[in-house]
Amino acid sequence: MNVFQSLTAFFSYLGAILTSPTTLLLLFGSTILGIIFGALPGLTATLGVALLTTLTYSLDTGPALVSLLGIYVGAVYGGSYGSIMINIPGTAAAAATALDGYPKALRGEAGVALGLTTTASFLGTIVGMFFVVVFTPIISFLALQFTSFEFFLLAFFGILISGSISTPDLVQKGWMAGFFGLFLAVVGRDPLQFYPRFTLGFPQLEGGIEVVPVLIGAFGIPQIIQVLKDRFVTAKAQQVEKVIPSWNKIVHNIPHIVRSALIGVGIGAVPGIGEDIAAWVSYGTAKNTSKHPEIFGTGCDEGIIASETANNACIGGAMIPLLSLGIPGSPPAAMLLGALLLHGIAPGPMLHVEQPTFVFQVSAILLMASAAMYISGILLAPQVIKLLRVPPALFMPIVAVLCLIGSYALGLKIFNLYLMVPIGIIAYYMGELGYPIPPLVIGVILGTMADENLRRALMVSQGSFLPFVTRPVALLLLIVILVTVITSTTTFKAFKARWQAKRVRS
């Protein structure tokens, strides 16, 4: 297809959505449902797409895609509500947003924070949509260069970077928290040889530790305990005068938005990674390249923009390997793959031959879903802030019930509650000792990928570590990890401070 035909197909699908009241109603309904799924602990984008897949089976392909992509976009954005309002991320992708979003809400600027997340999520989705249309072949080729060696290093880097940027004092505490999460991830049967590990004789642990109970327990229970003990300051209810951020603020942050969107698309295009890693890598990049990294974690705009732009741009990035290779770029995209197969669409190299305009249909829906998310988010923000007027003593028990429901809803397993409570208590005491919680959760999320790919890589290389330095992409990732470790140590920071002081004197 030439450029003219591509633009014609894109605007044709766009016009079909805009001129159909039923489709618009379906779009806004599924997007708002996605925001609710993302905001409530345990109801993730993956679960939302999975549940909606069965309901859209009787629909035509077009309306079904509108519903599924709407709930996908809405859920990734909706996770920021809990992060900002009560410091409990609704989804793992929003965990990085809590680092600056919640401190901003504590200052009485919850409306500003929600406005920034809404705008950043909208712009990130738009950039992701653009890359789906233009750069699908290029990024798909780069993603194909990743093997088990690169996947392990990428997962390991994700754990390291989350520990480096979220620790309040010693970076080693963040790494220890991340490796504790990595240990939790290897509990259960070995995915390659099916041998039980660290199950302590409990058959319920043979399937491994689920991410959702860890996510809810690690973030929810410490927050509930602190609030009910009156040892934690809650965000202030306020009269919201303006949620939409000023034009000057958006223009000032355009470099951060562009960089974060590119990171999100690039990471999303790597199969099996997901929005959570995109958010953390983007946040870490923003902090490491900032002239004032000390303001990160205190409620700065750059931190919110970096994480929210990246995790929504990752949606478009995840579509690239899904549509071109038939390989989902994230867990929600994996659910979307199943939905497409149910509707008789087989993503992969032949998709461009069998349905040459399908990519443009997906892109048009992504554009409209991002617009629906932005409108719904701006309208819902003042209503969400009213929740701050509820006394914490009444509100936190409700949050506790939602946490229980969210953990139990995953497979209807009562054992998930037995996991959530002790992990939450451990996380509370870790927080009291100055150990950050986000690396623990990231370790659980990425641990399975790191463990499986490291063992597979060593099986392929017959126990040799040489491919880590002979493969160009693996070597690049290894160098990045070593630089991250070295530059995060107190020795390097002290040397850098002395060198800078010497330069100033000279």
C-alpha positions in Angstrom: 0.0 0.0 0.0 1.2 3.5 -0.8 1.0 6.5 1.5 -2.2 7.8 0.0 -4.0 4.4 0.3 -2.7 4.1 3.9 -4.0 7.5 4.9 -7.3 6.8 3.2 -7.8 3.5 5.1 -6.8 5.2 8.4 -9.3 8.1 8.0 -12.0 5.8 6.7 -11.9 3.8 9.9 -11.7 7.0 11.9 -14.8 8.3 10.2 -16.6 5.1 10.7 -16.1 5.3 14.5 -17.0 9.0 14.7 -20.2 8.6 12.7 -21.6 5.7 14.7 -23.3 6.6 18.0 -23.3 2.9 19.0 -19.6 2.5 18.4 -18.9 5.7 20.3 -21.0 4.6 23.2 -19.2 1.2 23.2 -15.8 3.0 23.1 -16.5 5.3 26.1 -18.2 2.5 28.1 -15.3 0.1 27.7 -12.7 2.9 28.4 -14.5 3.9 31.6 -14.8 0.3 32.5 -11.0 0.0 31.9 -10.3 3.0 34.1 -12.3 1.3 36.9 -10.4 -2.0 36.4 -7.1 -0.2 36.5 -8.0 1.9 39.6 -9.2 -1.0 41.8 -6.4 -3.1 43.2 -6.2 -6.6 41.6 -8.4 -5.7 38.6 -5.6 -5.3 36.0 -5.7 -4.6 32.2 -4.9 -8.2 31.6 -7.9 -9.3 33.6 -10.1 -6.7 32.0 -9.2 -7.8 28.4 -9.7 -11.4 29.4 -13.1 -10.9 30.9 -14.3 -8.7 28.0 -13.1 -11.2 25.4 -15.9 -13.6 26.3 -18.5 -10.8 26.1 -17.4 -9.6 22.7 -17.4 -13.1 21.1 -20.8 -12.5 19.5 -19.9 -9.0 18.2 -18.4 -8.2 14.8 -14.7 -7.7 14.6 -14.8 -3.9 14.5 -17.0 -3.4 17.6 -15.1 -6.1 19.4 -11.7 -4.4 18.7 -13.2 -1.1 19.9 -14.2 -2.6 23.2 -11.0 -4.6 23.8 -8.6 -1.7 23.0 -10.8 0.7 24.9 -10.6 -1.3 28.1 -6.8 -1.9 27.5 -6.0 1.8 27.2 -8.3 2.8 30.1 -6.9 0.2 32.5 -3.3 1.1 31.9 -4.2 4.8 32.7 -6.6 4.0 35.5 -3.8 2.4 37.6 -2.5 5.9 38.4 -5.7 6.9 40.4 -4.8 4.6 43.3 -1.1 5.6 43.0 -1.9 9.3 43.4 -4.8 9.2 45.8 -3.9 6.6 48.3 -0.4 5.4 47.3 -1.8 2.0 46.3 -1.1 1.4 42.6 -4.1 -0.2 40.8 -1.7 -1.9 38.4 2.0 -2.7 38.4 2.5 -0.3 35.5 1.4 2.6 37.8 3.8 1.7 40.7 6.4 4.2 39.4 3.8 7.0 39.3 3.2 6.7 43.1 6.8 7.9 43.8 5.9 11.4 42.8 2.1 11.3 42.3 1.3 10.6 46.0 3.7 13.2 47.4 2.1 15.8 45.1 -1.4 14.8 46.4 -0.1 15.2 50.0 0.7 18.8 49.1 -2.9 19.3 48.1 -2.2 19.1 44.4 -4.0 15.9 43.5 -5.9 17.6 40.7 -2.7 18.8 39.1 -1.2 15.3 39.4 -4.3 13.7 37.9 -4.3 16.2 35.1 -0.7 15.5 34.3 -1.2 11.7 34.3 -4.2 12.1 32.0 -2.4 14.3 29.5 0.8 12.3 29.6 -1.2 9.0 29.1 -3.0 10.6 26.2 0.1 11.8 24.5 2.0 8.5 25.1 -0.8 6.5 23.5 -0.8 8.9 20.5 2.9 8.4 20.0 2.5 4.6 20.4 -0.2 4.7 17.7 2.1 6.6 15.4 4.8 4.0 15.7 2.3 1.2 15.0 1.6 2.7 11.6 5.1 3.9 10.6 7.8 1.8 12.2 6.3 -1.6 12.7 8.8 -3.4 10.3 11.8 -1.7 11.8 11.0 -2.2 15.5 9.9 -5.8 14.8 13.3 -6.5 13.3 15.1 -5.2 16.4 12.8 -7.2 18.7 13.7 -10.3 16.9 17.3 -9.9 17.9 16.5 -10.8 21.5 17.1 -14.3 22.7 17.2 -15.8 26.1 20.5 -14.1 27.0 19.0 -10.7 26.3 15.7 -11.4 28.0 17.5 -12.4 31.2 19.7 -9.3 31.2 16.7 -7.0 30.5 14.8 -8.5 33.4 17.8 -8.2 35.7 18.3 -4.6 34.6 14.6 -3.9 35.4 15.1 -5.1 38.9 18.3 -3.2 39.4 17.0 0.1 38.0 13.8 -0.1 40.2 16.0 -0.7 43.3 18.4 2.2 42.3 15.7 4.9 41.8 13.3 4.1 44.6 15.5 3.6 47.7 15.5 6.6 50.1 19.1 6.2 51.3 21.4 3.2 50.5 20.9 1.8 47.0 21.9 -1.6 48.3 18.6 -1.7 50.2 16.7 -1.3 47.0 18.6 -4.1 45.3 18.1 -6.4 48.3 14.3 -5.7 48.1 14.4 -6.5 44.4 16.3 -9.8 45.0 13.9 -10.8 47.7 11.1 -10.4 45.1 13.3 -12.4 42.7 13.5 -15.2 45.2 9.7 -15.2 45.6 9.4 -15.5 41.9 11.3 -18.8 41.7 9.0 -20.5 44.3 7.1 -23.3 42.6 7.7 -25.8 39.9 10.7 -25.2 37.6 9.1 -24.1 34.2 11.8 -26.0 32.2 12.2 -29.3 34.1 9.0 -29.1 36.3 10.8 -29.8 39.5 9.3 -28.2 42.7 11.4 -25.6 44.4 11.0 -23.9 47.8 7.4 -25.1 48.1 7.9 -26.3 51.7 5.5 -29.2 51.0 2.5 -26.9 50.2 0.9 -28.1 46.9 -0.7 -24.7 46.5 2.8 -23.2 46.0 3.7 -25.5 43.2 2.1 -23.2 40.7 4.2 -20.3 41.9 3.4 -17.1 43.7 0.9 -14.9 41.8 1.8 -11.3 41.1 -1.5 -9.8 42.1 -1.6 -10.9 45.8 2.0 -9.7 46.1 1.2 -6.3 44.5 -1.9 -5.8 46.7 -0.3 -7.0 49.8 3.0 -5.1 49.4 1.3 -1.8 48.6 -2.1 -2.1 50.3 -1.5 -3.6 53.7 1.3 -1.2 54.8 -0.7 1.7 53.7 -3.8 0.5 55.6 -1.7 -0.1 58.8 0.0 3.3 58.6 -3.2 5.2 58.1 -5.2 3.4 60.8 -2.3 3.9 63.2 -2.4 7.7 62.4 1.2 7.5 61.6 0.8 8.4 58.0 -0.4 11.7 56.6 -3.2 11.4 54.1 -3.7 13.6 51.1 -5.8 16.7 51.6 -9.2 17.2 50.1 -9.4 20.4 48.1 -11.6 22.4 45.8 -10.4 21.5 42.3 -10.4 24.6 40.2 -8.4 23.3 37.2 -7.4 19.8 36.3 -6.1 20.3 32.7 -2.5 21.4 32.9 -1.4 24.7 31.4 -0.1 24.8 27.9 3.2 26.3 29.1 3.8 23.3 31.4 3.2 20.8 28.5 5.5 22.7 26.2 8.2 22.8 28.8 8.0 19.1 29.3 7.9 18.1 25.6 11.5 16.7 25.7 10.5 14.5 28.7 7.3 13.4 26.9 9.1 12.5 23.6 11.9 10.6 25.4 9.5 8.7 27.6 7.3 7.8 24.7 10.2 6.5 22.7 11.3 4.4 25.7 7.8 3.0 26.1 7.4 2.1 22.4 10.9 0.5 22.3 10.3 -1.6 25.4 6.8 -2.5 24.4 8.1 -3.8 21.0 10.2 -6.4 22.9 8.0 -9.4 23.3 6.9 -10.3 26.8 8.1 -7.3 28.7 5.2 -5.0 29.4 4.1 -1.6 30.6 5.6 -1.9 34.2 9.2 -2.1 32.9 8.6 0.7 30.5 7.4 3.0 33.3 10.4 2.1 35.6 13.0 2.5 32.9 11.5 5.8 31.8 11.4 7.1 35.4 15.0 6.0 36.0 16.2 7.7 32.8 14.4 10.9 33.7 16.0 11.0 37.1 19.4 10.1 35.9 19.4 12.8 33.2 17.8 15.5 35.3 19.8 18.5 36.5 18.0 18.2 39.8 17.6 14.4 40.6 17.1 15.2 44.3 13.5 16.5 43.6 12.4 13.1 42.3 10.2 11.4 44.9 9.0 14.7 46.3 6.2 15.3 43.8 7.9 16.6 40.7 6.1 16.8 37.4 8.9 15.1 35.4 8.6 11.9 37.4 4.8 11.7 36.8 5.1 12.5 33.1 8.0 10.0 32.6 6.2 7.0 34.0 2.7 7.7 32.6 3.8 8.6 29.1 6.0 5.5 28.9 3.4 2.9 30.2 0.8 4.2 27.7 3.2 4.4 24.8 4.0 0.8 25.6 0.5 -0.1 24.4 1.3 0.9 20.9 4.8 -0.7 21.1 3.2 -4.0 22.3 0.9 -4.0 19.2 4.0 -4.0 16.9 5.2 -7.6 17.6 1.6 -8.7 18.1 0.5 -7.6 14.6 3.7 -8.3 12.7 5.0 -11.5 14.4 2.0 -12.9 16.3 4.0 -12.5 19.5 2.4 -10.3 22.2 4.5 -7.5 23.6 2.8 -7.5 27.1 0.4 -9.6 29.2 -2.7 -7.6 28.1 -1.5 -8.0 24.5 -1.4 -11.7 25.0 -5.0 -11.7 26.0 -5.8 -9.5 23.0 -4.0 -12.1 20.8 -6.5 -14.8 22.1 -9.4 -12.5 21.4 -8.2 -11.8 17.8 -7.9 -15.6 17.2 -11.4 -16.1 18.4 -12.6 -13.6 15.8 -10.8 -15.3 13.0 -7.8 -12.9 12.8 -4.4 -14.5 12.8 -1.7 -11.9 13.6 1.7 -12.5 12.1 3.7 -12.0 8.9 0.7 -13.0 6.7 -1.6 -10.4 8.2 -0.4 -7.7 5.9 -1.2 -9.9 2.9 -4.6 -11.2 4.1 -5.8 -8.0 5.7 -3.6 -5.1 4.5 -5.7 -2.4 6.2 -6.0 -4.1 9.6 -3.1 -2.2 11.1 -4.7 1.1 10.2 -8.0 -0.1 11.8 -6.1 -0.8 15.1 -4.4 2.6 14.9 -7.6 4.5 14.4 -9.2 2.7 17.3 -6.1 3.5 19.5 -6.4 7.1 18.6 -10.1 7.2 19.5 -9.5 5.2 22.7 -6.9 7.7 23.8 -9.3 10.6 23.2 -12.0 8.8 25.1 -9.6 8.1 27.9 -8.5 11.8 28.1 -12.1 13.1 28.1 -13.2 10.5 30.7 -10.2 11.1 32.8 -10.6 14.9 32.9 -14.3 14.6 33.8 -13.7 11.9 36.5 -10.7 13.6 38.2 -12.7 16.1 40.3 -15.1 13.3 41.4 -12.2 11.0 42.4 -10.6 13.8 44.5 -13.8 14.0 46.5 -12.9 10.6 47.9 -10.3 12.5 50.0 -13.1 14.0 52.0 -13.9 10.5 53.3 -12.3 10.0 56.8 -9.4 7.6 56.5 -10.8 5.5 59.4 -13.8 4.8 57.2 -12.1 4.7 53.8 -9.2 2.4 54.6 -11.4 -0.6 55.7 -13.2 -0.3 52.3 -9.8 -0.4 50.6 -8.9 -3.5 52.7 -12.1 -5.2 51.5 -11.2 -4.3 47.9 -7.7 -5.7 48.4 -9.2 -9.0 49.7 -11.6 -9.2 46.8 -8.9 -8.4 44.3 -6.6 -11.1 45.6 -9.3 -13.7 45.8 -10.7 -12.9 42.4 -7.5 -14.2 40.7 -8.5 -17.8 40.2 -10.9 -17.7 43.2 -8.1 -19.1 45.4 -8.4 -18.6 49.2 -4.6 -19.4 49.3 -3.9 -16.0 47.6 -5.3 -14.3 50.8 -2.8 -16.4 52.9 0.0 -15.1 50.7 -1.2 -11.5 50.6 -1.4 -11.0 54.4 2.2 -12.2 55.4 3.7 -10.4 52.4 1.9 -7.2 53.4 3.2 -7.5 56.9 6.8 -8.2 55.7 6.5 -5.2 53.4 5.3 -3.0 56.2 8.4 -3.8 58.4 10.6 -3.5 55.3 9.3 0.0 54.8 9.9 0.8 58.5 13.5 -0.2 58.1 13.9 1.9 54.9 13.7 -0.8 52.3 11.6 0.3 49.3 8.7 -1.8 48.3 8.5 -1.2 44.5 11.7 -3.3 43.8 10.1 -6.2 45.7 7.1 -6.2 43.4 9.2 -5.7 40.3 11.4 -8.6 41.3 8.3 -10.9 41.5 7.0 -9.7 38.1 10.4 -10.0 36.3 11.8 -12.9 38.3 10.0 -15.6 36.4 11.3 -14.2 33.1 14.9 -13.8 34.5 14.9 -17.3 35.9 13.5 -19.1 32.9 15.6 -17.3 30.3 18.9 -17.6 32.2 18.4 -21.4 32.6 17.3 -21.8 29.0 20.3 -19.7 27.8 22.8 -21.8 29.8 21.2 -25.0 28.5 21.6 -23.8 24.9 25.2 -22.7 25.5 25.9 -25.9 27.5 26.8 -23.9 30.6 28.9 -21.3 28.9 28.6 -17.6 29.8 30.5 -16.5 26.8 27.4 -15.5 24.7 26.8 -12.7 27.2 29.9 -10.9 25.9 29.9 -12.2 22.3 26.4 -11.2 21.4 26.2 -7.4 20.6 22.9 -6.7 22.2 23.7 -8.8 25.3 27.0 -7.1 25.7 25.4 -3.7 25.4 22.9 -4.6 28.1 25.7 -6.0 30.3 27.6 -2.8 30.0 24.5 -0.8 30.9 24.0 -3.0 34.0 27.6 -2.6 35.1 27.5 1.2 34.6 24.2 1.3 36.7 25.8 -0.7 39.5 29.0 1.4 39.6 27.3 4.8 39.3 24.8 3.9 42.1 27.4 3.1 44.7 28.2 5.6 47.5 31.9 5.4 46.6 31.3 6.6 43.1 28.9 9.3 44.3 31.5 10.5 46.8 34.2 10.5 44.1 31.9 12.4 41.8 31.1 15.0 44.4 34.8 15.5 45.2 35.6 15.9 41.5 32.8 18.4 41.0 34.0 20.4 44.0 37.5 20.4 42.7 36.3 21.7 39.3 34.4 24.5 41.0 37.5 25.6 43.0 39.7 25.5 39.9 
